[in-house]
Amino acid sequence: MMEFFDALLRHSFLQNALLAGILASIGCGVVGTYVVVKRIGFLAGGIAHAVLGGMGVAYFLGRDPVTGALAAAVIAALVIGWIHLHWNQHEDTLIGAVWAIGMAIGVIFISRTPGYTADLMSYLFGNILMVPRRDLAFMAGMDACIILIVLLFYKQFLAISFDEEYTRLRGIPVDFVYLLLLCTVAVTVVLLIQVVGLILVIALLVLPAAVASQYVASLGRMMVVAVALGTLFTSGGLALSYGPDLPAGATIILLAGGFYLLSTLATGLRGHRRVRRGSGGTEPGRGPA
């Protein structure tokens, strides 16, 4: 671990990686809270994997793959949101189709790109150690957009997260707010691609917020705790992966996943003990001796 901190003071690429993890944690902590509370992880997964289509097209045209990813993410969010709102009976199938079509388009355009190298693999599996300084400014800008949207629509997002029908009766444009929320999720997905890649993006979007939901009830506090946990996971995973030369993105997710499993187990055991104390220490189906 000390080896990592020594290298952090000497190497700018590690400093960039640490900052990238912190910036990604801000977006995933804020938006991931809505994903967990509203239980739209599958929708977020559809958006994330459809992004590969935009990246493939952009790469084929010689453009920045992140720009293509952002455009594809927003389009996928609008399509998936419209499906959720108007085709509820076939939602899973249609979102799965968008998911598969997006990835298929990406694979086709990538295969037709002359001189294709492993560079695009960093977007699939993540390469936090290769995040350049200019991308940090891009990530900071997207974080600012996410925070601004959440501040402006906090009450509306809160309302549709818990009761869409009541929100609709209050005269709030539920369709618009819901689609805006999914577009915010799309921007966050692109933000996280820089750190852990498309394959692992949903885990970092969901796990910090899922752990936070086990300890706090307030949505605002959940966001703060999720951001702190995301920072812990990205920084800790980066440090743990440095010495053994492990893939940083995968190590980050393993750390987050392990923490979530242990937290869930601890929460379950604590709840079980509380139930036993409340029942006077008797086992189910048995009276006191």
N, C-alpha and C positions, 0 to 999 in steps of 0.2 A: 504493500500500500504506500509506503514511504517513497518507493521508486516512482510511483505515479505522481506524487506531489512534487518531487524533485524535477521530473520531466515537465510538469505543468508550468513551472516557473521559467523553463528554458525554451519550450517549443510553442510557437504561435498556433500550430494546428490543433494542439490539445486545448488551448484557451478558446479557440473558435468552437471546438466540439462542446466544451462545457457551456459556453454561452448559447449554442444552438439547443442544447438540452433544456436549459432554463426557459428559453423563448418558446420551445415546443410545449413545455409543461404548463405555461400560462394558458395557451390556447386549449390544450386538452383538458386541463382542470376546469376551466369555465364552461366549455361546450360539452365536455364529457358528462358533467353533472346533469344536463338536460337529457342526454342520451340515456343515462342510467335511470333517471326518474321517469321518463316517458317510455322507457323500454323500447327504443328504436335502434338497438344494436344491429339488427339484421338489415335495416334500411341503410345505416351507416356503412355496413359491409358492402352492400350493393353499390353505393356511391364510390367507395374506395377502389373496388376492383374494376369498375367501369372507367376509372381514371386512366387505366393503361391504354385505352383506345386513343385518348387525346394525346398522351405522351408519345405513342407510336407514330401518329400522324405528324406531330410537331417534329419529331426526330427525322422522319422521312423528308420533310420539307426544309430541314436544316435550321429549324427554329429551336428556341429554348424549350426542352421537355416540360419544365415547370409551368410555363405559360400554357402549353397544351393541356397539362394536368388540371390547371385552374379552370379553363374553359370547359373541359369534359366533366369536371366535378360539379360545376354549377348546372350544366345541362342535365346530368344524371340526377341531381337533386330535384330539379323541377319535374322531370319525367316520373321519378319514383314517388315524389310527393303527390303528383296528380293521380297516379295509380292508387295510392293509399286512400285518397279522398273520394275517388269515383269508381274504383274497381275492387272494392274491399274483399269480395268473395274469392277473387283469383289473385290476391295480393302477393302471396309467397311465390307462386309460379311466375308471375310477370316480373317481379323484382329479380328472381333468379335468372330470367331470360335477359334482362338488361345487364346484369352482372356478367353473364357468359358472353353476350354480344360485344360488350365493351372490351373484354379481355381478348376475344377473337380478333377484333379489329386491330388492337394493339399488336398482337402476334403477327398478323399478316403484314402490316406496314413495317414492323421491325425486320421481318424476314426479307422484305424488298429494299431495305436500306443498304446501299453499297458501303462496304467497309465497316459494318456493324461490329462493335467490340463489346467488351464487358462493362463499358461505361454505364449503360442503361441498367445493368444488374444492381447498381447502387440504389436505384429508385425502387427496385423490386424488393430487395432485402436490406436496404439501408446501409449507409456508410457515413456515420457521424464524424469520423476522423477526416473526411474529405470535404466538409462544408466550408466553402470559401467565405471571405469577409463580406463580399457583396450580397451573398445570400442571407447573412445575418440581418442586414438592413431590410431585405425583403420580408424576412420572418417577423421582424419588429413591426413593420408596417402592417402586416396581416393581423398581428396581435392587437394593434391599435384599432383596426377596423372591427375585429371581433368584440373587443371590450366596449367600443362605442355603440355597436348594435345592441349588445346586451343591456347597456345602461339605458338606451332609448326605449327598448321594448321589454324591460325586465318584468313588469307586471303582466303584460300580454303573454310572454313566454311562460311565466309561472302559471297563469290561468289555464292555458291549453295543455300544460304538462299534467295537470291533475283532473280537469273536468272540461272537456271540449264542449259538451252540450250546454252546460251552464254558461260558458263563455260566449257561445253563440246567442243564447237568450239575452245576454247583456248587451248585444249589439256590436261586439268586437268582431272584425273580419277574420274569422278563424282560418279560412283557406290561405289568405295572404300571410298571416302571422306564421302558420305552419310551414309554408313554403320558404319563408324568410329564415326560419329556424333551420330547415334542412340545408339551405344555401350556406348558412353559418357553419354547419357541420361540414359541408363540402370544403370550405376554405380551411377549416381546421385539419381535415384529412390531408390536404396539400401541404400544410405546414408540417405535419408529422412525417410525411414522406421523406423529408430531408434527414430525419433522424433514424427511423426504424424501417422505412420502406413500406411498400403497399401490403406485403404479406403479413406484417406484424402490426400494422397501423391501428387496427381495431382494439387490440389488447391495451396499448398505451392510452387510447381514447377512453376506454371503459374502466380499466382496473383501478387507477387512482381514485376515480369518483365512486366506484363500487366500495372500496375500502372506507372512504370518507363517509358514505351513507350508513355504515355500521356504527358510527360513533356520534354523528351530529344529525339533527333533524331539520335545521334551517337550511334553505337552499343557498343563501349567501355564505354561510359558514362552511357548507359542503364544498363550495367552489374554492374557498381559501385553503381548506385542508387538502383538497385534491391537487391544487397547484403545488403546495408544499410537498406532498407525497410524490408527485410527478418529478419535481426537482430532485428529491432524494433518490428516486429510482434511476433517473438518467445519469446523475452524477455518480451514484454508487455503482451502477452497471459499467460506466466508463472506467472507473477506477479498478473494479474487479477484473475487467477484461484486458487491462493494459499489460500487466506482468506476464500472464500465460499466453498473450497474443491471441485472445479469443475474439470472435465477431462481436463488436460492441452492441449492435442493435439487438441481437439475440440474447446477449447477456442482460441487457436492460429489461427485456420482457421476462426472462426467467426470474430475475430479482423481483419484478412487480408481481408475477404470477405466484411465486413462492410466498411473498408477503401477504397476498390476498388469501391464499389457501390457509395459511397459519392464522390470519386474522378471523377468517370465517369459522375455523375450528375453535378458536378461543371464544368467539362470540357465542357459538352454539353451546359450548360447555358451560359458559357463564349463565346462559339462559336456562340450561338444564338444571343447574344447581339452584337457581332462583325458584324454579318450579317445584323442586323437591322441598326446599325450605318452606314454600308457601303451602305445601300439602302436608306439613308436619313431619316430613322425612319418611313417609310411607311409600312403598313401591306401588305402581299402578296395579289395581286388581287385588291388593292385599290390605287388610285392615291392620291396625296396630297390634303388636304381640300382647 
